[in-house]
Amino acid sequence: MEQTILAPDKEWLTYIAKMWLLGSQMSEDITGQKMDGSIQDLERLQTIIDSAQIPVTSTQELQSLGIVFGKVFVNETPDYDWWVIEDEYGKDACVRYKETTLLIFPQTMLSKRIEEGEHVDVPDFFQVLKQDLERVKNENYANA
């Protein structure tokens, strides 16, 4: 099956919202602060990860942190928005630059690293990701 990029329908928007709410609730429980979609959420994410209160086996909770990360990315980076990718493995939420094939998958960006035992510096990871995507965008999607 070829990869298809779709605008998120109501079901996907609800899924993204529920995952974000789960991440926000965990933030409130662990940091005493709710997520708000701002750059400050990166520090809240860092505090949650550093607290080690979410077991590496809690995939849904870890992936909700990725959705929070993605929301910050979309809010802080012009021309990126939520989309859905469908391929032979099923459907997944992604963040897309304009209407190009430049995609990131924030839902699993943090969880995979945490599950593999990597230390994640969330603010640094965010900045490096933005820089890398800016370079790719300029090299490959300058006319988008």
trRosetta pair geometry for C-beta under 8 A, 3 or more apart (Angstrom, degrees):
i j d omega theta_ij theta_ji phi_ij phi_ji
1 86 7.8 -72 144 137 131 85
1 87 5.9 152 98 -170 105 49
1 88 4.3 155 40 -74 103 74
2 87 7.5 -91 132 -124 23 77
3 85 6.2 -19 -165 -168 99 103
3 86 7.3 150 -157 79 49 49
3 87 4.6 -17 -101 -88 72 107
4 85 7.3 147 78 -160 47 52
4 86 4.6 -16 61 61 98 100
4 87 7.3 172 19 -71 66 56
5 83 5.4 8 -173 157 97 139
5 84 7.4 147 -160 78 51 47
5 85 5.7 -24 -102 -102 68 70
5 86 7.9 -171 -78 21 23 73
5 94 7.7 -77 -128 61 97 130
5 96 6.5 92 -163 -93 136 152
5 101 7.5 -154 -33 -110 145 62
5 103 7.4 -149 -105 -78 126 132
6 9 7.6 -23 143 -26 120 89
6 83 6.7 148 73 -178 41 86
6 84 4.6 -29 69 69 95 99
6 85 7.6 170 21 -89 78 21
6 86 6.2 35 -6 -8 119 111
6 91 7.9 -36 38 -135 128 116
7 83 6.5 -66 -107 -128 35 77
7 84 7.4 17 108 21 12 94
8 12 3.7 -125 -157 95 96 127
8 13 5.2 126 129 -55 120 75
8 16 6.9 -7 -160 -12 161 133
8 82 5.5 -11 -14 124 140 106
8 83 6.4 -159 -35 -139 85 25
8 84 5.1 119 -90 -30 70 105
8 93 7.1 24 -95 -119 126 90
9 12 5.5 93 49 15 60 100
9 13 7.1 -118 107 -4 30 93
9 84 7.7 -36 6 1 74 149
10 13 5.7 -57 -144 39 31 110
10 14 6.2 33 156 -20 65 107
11 14 5.8 -57 -151 36 26 112
11 15 6.4 30 150 -22 62 106
12 15 5.3 -48 -145 33 36 115
12 16 6.3 36 156 -18 67 102
12 82 7.8 176 138 147 113 120
12 84 5.1 -87 -121 -68 162 131
12 91 7.8 -99 -92 148 120 131
12 93 6.4 153 -168 -88 106 96
13 16 5.8 -51 -147 37 32 110
13 17 6.2 32 153 -18 64 109
13 82 7.7 123 -102 101 70 144
14 17 5.6 -57 -146 39 30 112
14 18 6.2 30 156 -19 66 107
15 18 5.9 -56 -146 36 27 109
15 19 6.4 25 156 -16 64 107
15 93 7.0 -161 102 -51 118 128
16 19 5.9 -57 -148 38 29 109
16 20 6.3 30 153 -20 64 107
16 67 6.0 176 -154 -151 68 123
16 82 6.0 15 -108 -149 166 158
16 93 5.7 135 -83 -121 103 154
17 20 5.7 -55 -148 36 30 112
17 21 6.3 32 152 -20 65 105
18 21 5.5 -52 -147 36 33 113
18 22 6.5 38 151 -22 64 101
19 22 5.6 -48 -151 31 34 115
19 23 6.7 34 150 -16 63 103
19 60 7.9 -130 -121 -174 91 79
19 63 6.7 -63 -152 117 128 90
19 64 4.5 -156 -174 -115 76 77
19 67 4.0 110 117 -7 118 166
19 107 7.3 -18 163 -122 161 105
20 23 5.7 -55 -153 38 34 112
20 24 6.2 35 150 -20 67 107
20 35 7.0 -127 180 87 84 143
20 64 7.1 -177 -77 -165 19 86
20 67 5.1 -118 -70 128 68 118
20 68 5.9 128 -133 -80 71 66
20 71 5.8 70 -116 -43 127 146
21 24 5.4 -53 -144 38 33 114
21 25 6.3 36 155 -21 66 103
22 25 5.8 -52 -148 34 30 111
22 26 6.5 30 153 -17 63 104
22 60 7.2 -63 157 146 164 96
22 61 6.7 -129 152 -115 120 59
22 64 4.0 -90 89 -130 112 158
23 26 5.7 -53 -149 36 32 111
23 27 6.4 36 151 -22 64 104
23 35 5.9 22 113 -20 97 152
23 45 7.9 -9 -173 -98 118 91
23 64 4.0 -168 -53 143 87 96
23 65 5.3 148 -122 -85 115 42
23 67 6.0 -164 -17 67 140 96
23 68 3.9 -145 136 -42 156 122
24 27 5.5 -51 -151 33 33 115
24 28 6.5 35 151 -19 65 102
24 34 4.9 27 -174 -162 102 82
24 35 3.9 -108 -101 28 84 101
24 68 7.1 156 -55 -98 67 120
25 28 5.6 -50 -148 34 34 111
25 29 6.3 33 152 -17 65 106
25 34 8.0 5 -76 -121 34 85
26 29 5.6 -55 -147 39 33 112
26 30 5.9 10 162 -3 69 115
26 48 6.0 65 132 -134 110 136
26 54 6.9 20 -157 -72 141 124
26 61 6.3 113 -77 -158 149 103
26 64 7.0 125 4 95 133 130
26 65 7.5 -66 73 -71 146 90
27 30 6.2 -67 -135 48 25 95
27 31 5.2 -28 -174 32 69 115
27 33 5.9 -57 150 86 105 68
27 34 6.1 109 90 -136 116 26
27 35 5.1 119 21 -43 158 84
27 41 7.7 -59 -104 -141 158 80
27 44 4.8 25 -140 169 124 125
27 45 7.8 -46 -92 -71 112 49
27 47 8.0 84 -137 73 79 112
27 48 6.1 -71 -95 -62 66 127
27 68 7.7 130 -41 -120 130 161
28 31 7.2 -54 -95 58 14 75
28 32 6.7 22 -160 -148 48 15
28 33 6.6 -124 -99 84 54 17
28 34 5.0 9 -70 -78 105 68
30 47 6.6 159 126 123 111 99
30 48 5.1 104 82 -108 155 76
30 51 5.3 -155 -165 23 125 169
30 53 5.7 -173 -107 44 121 148
31 44 5.2 -119 18 -141 170 85
31 47 4.9 84 -91 101 115 144
31 48 6.7 -69 -34 -59 109 80
33 44 5.9 -115 83 -107 116 125
35 41 4.9 51 -144 -120 91 115
35 44 6.2 -169 -92 91 76 154
35 68 5.3 -102 -131 -136 158 120
35 71 7.7 86 154 73 130 141
36 40 7.1 19 48 64 108 110
36 41 6.6 -155 46 -61 60 104
37 41 6.5 27 -81 -29 6 143
37 71 5.0 -88 -121 144 83 115
37 72 6.4 178 -167 -84 45 57
37 75 5.0 122 164 -49 99 158
38 41 5.9 139 65 -14 54 91
38 72 7.0 7 109 -120 15 92
38 75 7.1 -96 -97 117 34 149
39 42 6.0 -26 -180 5 57 113
39 72 6.3 112 -98 -161 40 114
39 76 5.9 89 -75 -89 93 140
40 43 5.7 -45 -167 32 57 110
40 44 6.6 58 138 -18 73 102
41 44 5.1 -53 -149 39 44 116
41 45 6.1 50 150 -24 71 100
41 68 5.7 -145 170 167 131 106
41 69 7.8 -164 121 -88 114 41
41 71 7.4 -14 85 82 170 104
41 72 5.0 -149 65 -73 124 126
42 45 5.6 -48 -149 34 32 114
42 46 6.5 36 149 -21 62 103
42 69 7.5 75 -103 -118 74 76
42 72 6.1 149 -53 171 86 170
42 122 4.9 180 -171 127 81 111
42 123 4.7 103 141 -82 133 72
42 126 5.5 -63 -116 -19 138 153
43 46 5.4 -48 -149 33 36 116
43 47 6.5 39 151 -21 65 101
43 122 7.6 -174 -78 78 24 125
43 123 6.8 20 -69 -55 67 117
44 47 5.7 -51 -150 33 33 112
44 48 6.5 34 151 -19 64 104
44 68 7.9 -92 89 159 113 146
45 48 5.7 -55 -151 35 33 112
45 49 6.3 28 154 -16 67 107
45 65 5.6 119 -138 -164 102 103
45 68 6.1 175 -81 100 114 128
45 69 6.3 71 -105 -72 164 89
45 110 7.3 -101 180 -113 127 160
45 122 4.7 152 95 -133 115 166
46 49 5.8 -57 -146 39 30 108
46 50 5.9 25 158 -15 67 112
46 120 8.0 -144 -113 105 71 86
46 121 7.3 18 -117 -153 117 45
46 122 4.4 -135 -67 25 86 121
46 123 6.7 -27 -50 -16 137 88
47 50 5.8 -58 -140 43 27 109
47 51 6.3 36 156 -32 62 105
48 51 5.8 -53 -153 24 27 115
48 53 7.2 -86 -162 46 65 104
48 54 6.7 28 165 -8 97 123
48 65 6.5 -162 96 -108 141 127
49 52 7.8 29 164 -65 40 49
49 54 7.8 -51 -105 40 45 116
49 65 7.2 109 -64 -166 95 160
49 110 7.3 -112 -86 -174 132 122
49 114 6.5 -124 -138 -101 107 125
49 120 5.9 -77 178 64 162 109
49 122 6.8 153 12 -43 142 117
51 54 7.8 73 81 -1 98 78
54 58 5.2 -112 -178 62 85 136
54 61 4.9 -152 -149 121 123 132
54 62 6.2 154 139 -70 133 75
54 65 7.7 -178 53 -34 171 132
55 58 4.8 105 63 -15 81 101
56 62 7.3 43 -142 -65 43 146
56 114 6.0 -163 -119 136 88 89
56 115 5.0 132 -174 -115 102 56
56 117 7.7 -9 -107 -70 155 63
58 61 4.1 -2 139 33 117 119
58 62 6.0 132 93 -20 75 90
59 62 5.8 -62 -144 41 29 108
59 63 5.9 25 160 -17 68 110
59 111 6.5 69 -148 -168 63 140
59 115 7.8 20 -99 -78 79 133
60 63 5.8 -58 -144 40 27 108
60 64 6.4 34 153 -27 63 102
61 64 5.6 -48 -150 26 32 114
61 65 7.2 37 149 -21 60 96
62 65 5.8 -48 -163 25 38 113
62 66 7.2 40 141 -17 63 100
62 110 6.7 -152 177 105 84 94
62 111 3.7 109 132 -114 113 97
62 114 5.7 -150 -143 67 128 140
62 115 6.9 95 154 -49 171 96
63 66 5.2 -45 -157 30 47 118
63 67 6.8 52 145 -22 68 95
63 107 4.9 21 -166 177 96 86
63 108 6.4 -15 -115 -80 94 58
63 111 5.0 -17 -72 -43 62 151
64 67 5.4 -44 -152 30 42 115
64 68 6.7 47 147 -19 65 98
65 68 5.5 -48 -154 33 37 114
65 69 6.4 43 145 -21 65 103
65 110 5.2 -86 106 86 110 149
65 111 7.1 142 56 -61 103 82
66 69 5.2 -49 -148 35 36 117
66 70 6.3 40 151 -21 66 103
66 106 4.8 163 172 143 86 68
66 107 4.2 111 105 -150 130 21
66 108 5.9 38 -120 -25 171 17
66 109 5.4 140 -133 39 110 79
66 110 4.8 -162 -79 29 82 99
66 111 5.7 -63 -34 -14 126 97
67 70 5.4 -50 -148 36 33 115
67 71 6.5 39 151 -23 64 100
67 93 7.4 34 -107 90 96 151
67 106 6.7 124 -93 107 27 108
67 107 5.6 26 -62 -102 75 78
68 71 5.7 -50 -151 31 32 112
68 72 6.7 33 151 -17 63 101
69 72 5.9 -56 -156 35 31 110
69 73 6.4 33 148 -21 65 107
69 106 4.9 -162 92 -172 100 117
69 109 6.5 -119 99 67 150 122
69 110 5.9 149 -20 -28 153 126
69 122 7.1 -127 -106 -153 113 107
69 126 7.2 -144 -157 -89 96 101
70 73 5.3 -53 -147 35 35 115
70 74 6.3 34 155 -18 68 103
70 82 7.3 80 150 -91 125 94
70 93 7.6 99 141 129 174 118
70 95 5.4 -171 -154 -46 103 127
70 104 7.7 -178 -114 102 95 106
70 106 3.1 168 -69 67 99 153
70 107 6.7 -14 -27 -51 140 59
71 74 5.8 -52 -146 37 31 109
71 75 6.2 28 155 -16 64 110
72 75 5.8 -61 -146 42 29 110
72 76 5.8 7 163 -3 67 119
72 126 7.1 -42 110 -128 127 137
73 76 6.2 -70 -137 48 22 97
73 77 5.5 -17 177 12 65 124
73 80 6.5 -58 138 104 92 148
73 95 6.0 26 101 -167 128 175
73 104 7.4 -83 149 78 163 143
73 106 6.2 -162 17 -80 142 145
73 126 7.1 -149 -83 -142 88 94
73 129 7.4 -53 -114 110 126 135
73 130 7.7 -164 -135 -77 89 91
74 77 6.8 -67 -116 50 17 89
74 80 5.4 -129 -115 104 62 96
74 81 5.9 79 -142 -112 116 40
74 82 6.5 -25 -88 -39 152 79
74 95 6.0 -138 -70 -131 95 124
76 130 7.9 -63 113 -94 113 135
77 80 4.8 18 99 18 108 129
77 130 6.2 -154 -93 -120 124 101
77 133 7.7 26 -162 89 150 142
79 97 5.9 36 125 -157 101 72
79 98 5.1 -20 -178 -57 107 81
80 95 5.2 32 173 168 111 106
80 96 6.7 166 -149 80 68 33
80 97 5.5 -36 -93 -93 80 58
81 95 6.9 -180 92 -150 16 73
81 96 6.4 -29 63 58 65 81
82 93 6.2 -25 -159 -165 102 102
82 94 7.5 140 -153 80 55 37
82 95 6.1 -44 -93 -99 48 66
82 96 7.8 67 -178 15 9 85
83 93 7.7 142 80 -159 39 55
83 94 5.5 -29 71 72 86 86
83 95 7.2 125 21 -124 82 18
83 96 4.3 16 5 -5 135 128
83 103 7.4 -90 62 -118 124 107
84 91 5.5 5 177 -172 112 108
84 92 7.0 158 -156 77 68 30
84 93 6.0 -43 -102 -101 70 48
84 94 7.0 131 -120 21 19 83
85 91 6.9 161 82 -150 45 56
85 92 5.5 -18 58 61 93 84
85 94 4.9 39 -16 -4 111 134
85 103 6.5 60 -64 -157 136 159
85 105 7.9 -67 21 -89 136 105
86 90 7.2 -78 -139 151 68 29
86 91 4.8 -21 -96 -95 81 81
87 90 7.5 -4 61 43 61 29
89 92 7.7 3 98 -25 109 118
92 105 6.4 6 136 -134 129 118
92 107 7.0 -142 -176 44 99 140
93 105 7.6 123 91 -143 60 72
93 107 5.6 100 67 -35 105 133
94 103 4.7 3 164 -168 138 112
94 104 6.5 155 -168 76 86 36
94 105 5.2 -48 -111 -91 86 69
94 106 7.9 131 -143 10 43 73
95 103 6.9 142 74 -157 46 60
95 104 5.0 -16 59 61 99 91
95 105 7.7 -174 18 -81 76 23
95 106 5.9 40 -8 -11 122 112
96 99 7.4 39 139 -111 127 31
96 100 6.9 174 178 59 93 65
96 102 6.8 119 -159 81 60 63
96 103 5.3 -22 -98 -100 74 77
97 100 5.1 -20 86 46 90 118
97 102 4.0 -9 32 81 121 120
97 103 7.8 -129 8 -68 77 37
97 133 7.1 171 -61 -180 133 115
97 137 6.0 -143 -163 -104 164 113
97 141 6.4 103 112 108 134 168
97 144 6.9 65 131 113 103 160
98 102 7.9 50 39 45 80 111
98 141 7.4 170 38 172 124 133
98 144 4.8 158 58 152 152 118
99 144 7.5 -176 53 -165 62 106
100 141 5.0 -3 -118 -122 164 137
100 144 5.0 -37 -59 -121 125 147
102 133 7.0 111 174 -154 123 95
102 136 6.3 148 -128 120 121 119
102 137 6.3 50 -129 -89 171 78
102 140 7.3 145 -72 88 114 121
102 141 5.8 -70 -27 -30 135 152
104 109 7.1 11 170 -65 103 133
104 129 7.2 70 -127 -170 155 121
104 133 7.1 -54 -47 -88 129 133
105 108 5.4 -2 128 38 110 98
105 109 6.4 157 92 -47 65 86
106 109 5.0 -43 -137 8 42 124
106 110 7.7 21 -178 -6 68 91
107 111 7.4 -17 145 8 57 126
108 111 5.2 -72 -141 52 52 108
108 112 5.1 51 165 -28 90 107
109 112 6.9 -57 -148 29 12 104
109 113 7.2 1 155 -6 50 113
109 125 7.7 146 150 160 116 131
109 129 7.8 23 -163 -96 151 147
110 113 6.0 -69 -158 42 34 108
110 114 6.0 28 154 -18 73 112
110 120 5.9 83 -141 -165 82 170
110 122 7.3 9 -108 -105 123 96
110 125 7.9 115 -92 114 83 162
111 114 5.7 -58 -143 40 30 109
111 115 5.9 30 160 -20 67 110
112 115 5.8 -55 -143 39 27 111
112 116 6.3 18 158 -11 62 112
113 116 5.9 -64 -147 43 28 105
113 118 4.2 -69 -175 60 85 128
113 120 5.1 101 113 -74 135 115
114 117 7.8 55 177 -62 31 17
114 118 7.0 -83 -74 56 26 78
114 120 6.3 -52 -67 -9 80 130
120 125 6.0 -12 -169 -37 88 148
121 124 3.9 18 111 32 117 120
121 125 5.9 154 80 -24 62 88
122 125 5.6 -55 -139 37 27 114
122 126 6.3 33 158 -23 63 105
123 126 5.6 -53 -150 32 31 116
123 127 6.6 27 155 -16 65 105
124 127 5.8 -56 -149 38 33 108
124 128 6.2 30 155 -16 68 108
125 128 5.9 -56 -144 40 28 109
125 129 6.2 32 155 -21 63 109
126 129 5.8 -57 -149 36 26 113
126 130 6.5 26 154 -18 63 106
127 130 5.7 -53 -148 35 31 111
127 131 6.4 29 154 -17 65 107
128 131 5.7 -56 -148 39 31 111
128 132 6.1 30 155 -18 66 108
129 132 5.8 -56 -144 38 28 109
129 133 6.2 22 160 -14 65 110
130 133 6.0 -60 -145 41 26 106
130 134 6.2 31 155 -24 63 108
131 134 5.6 -53 -147 33 29 114
131 135 6.5 30 154 -18 63 104
132 135 5.8 -55 -153 35 31 111
132 136 6.4 27 152 -14 66 106
133 136 5.6 -52 -143 40 36 110
133 137 5.9 42 154 -25 67 107
134 137 5.6 -53 -144 36 27 115
134 138 6.3 25 157 -16 63 108
135 138 6.0 -58 -147 38 27 107
135 139 6.2 19 157 -13 64 112
136 139 5.9 -62 -143 43 28 107
136 140 5.8 -22 174 23 67 117
136 141 7.5 34 131 10 72 105
137 140 7.0 -80 -129 55 15 79
137 141 4.9 -57 -152 58 59 110
137 142 7.5 115 146 -72 63 50
137 144 7.6 -88 -159 32 87 131
138 141 7.7 -22 -39 56 13 68
138 142 5.8 46 -157 -84 44 93
139 142 7.5 161 38 -39 3 101
141 144 4.1 -5 177 -16 96 129
